[in-house]
Amino acid sequence: MKIQVVTDAEGRILSIHQPGDIGHSPSGIGRAGIVAAPGQRVHVMDLPKALQDKPILELHQQYLVRLEGNSPRLIQAKEYKGPLQGE
């Protein structure tokens, strides 16, 4: 499943969105999206199958987006080593 994730510059998740049609009947016409504010980033990525049943709140609280490399990916916050966690 594809998701759009808005993060701050450190990779903290601010918003998670599943792109798709608006309304009850998908039309292929109406689409909604996200616009990042200054200092934020929008990433489109595949949500790993193991995380697809987790509540959105849990993803916000326990995961970050790794901003390094060509493909952003979700990592558990405890794996993150950076200015938000004492480094």
C-alpha positions in Angstrom: 0.0 0.0 0.0 1.4 3.4 -1.0 1.3 6.2 1.6 2.3 9.8 1.7 4.1 10.9 4.9 4.8 14.5 5.9 7.8 14.8 8.2 9.8 17.6 9.7 13.5 17.9 8.8 14.5 15.3 11.4 12.1 12.6 10.1 9.4 12.9 12.8 6.0 12.0 11.3 3.5 14.9 11.2 0.9 13.4 8.9 0.2 10.1 7.1 -2.1 9.9 4.1 -3.2 7.2 1.8 -3.5 8.8 -1.7 -6.7 8.0 -3.5 -10.1 9.0 -4.7 -12.4 11.2 -2.6 -15.9 10.0 -1.8 -17.7 6.8 -1.6 -17.3 5.7 -5.3 -13.8 6.0 -6.7 -13.9 7.9 -10.0 -10.3 8.3 -10.9 -10.9 12.0 -11.2 -11.1 13.5 -7.7 -7.8 13.3 -5.9 -6.6 14.8 -2.6 -3.0 15.4 -1.6 -0.7 17.1 0.9 1.3 20.3 0.6 4.3 20.6 2.9 4.9 23.7 4.9 8.4 25.3 4.9 10.8 23.0 6.7 8.6 19.9 6.1 9.0 17.1 3.5 6.5 14.9 1.7 7.5 11.3 1.0 5.6 8.7 -1.0 6.5 5.2 0.0 5.3 1.7 0.4 3.9 0.9 3.8 5.5 -2.5 4.8 3.0 -5.3 5.0 3.9 -5.9 8.6 2.8 -2.3 9.5 -0.4 -2.2 7.5 -2.6 -3.3 10.4 -1.1 -1.0 13.0 -3.1 2.0 14.1 -2.1 5.3 12.5 -1.4 6.8 16.0 1.1 4.0 16.7 3.0 4.8 13.5 3.1 8.5 14.5 4.4 7.6 18.0 6.8 4.7 17.3 8.2 5.4 13.8 10.3 8.0 12.0 11.1 8.3 8.3 14.8 7.8 7.5 15.7 10.7 5.2 19.0 9.3 4.0 19.5 7.5 0.7 17.3 7.4 -2.4 14.2 5.7 -0.8 12.7 7.0 2.4 11.6 4.3 4.8 10.0 3.9 8.1 12.3 3.0 11.0 11.4 2.4 14.7 12.1 5.6 16.7 14.4 3.6 19.1 16.7 2.9 16.1 17.0 6.7 15.3 20.2 8.3 16.3 20.0 12.0 15.9 19.5 15.4 17.6 16.0 14.5 18.8 17.2 11.6 20.8 20.4 12.9 22.5 23.0 12.6 19.8 
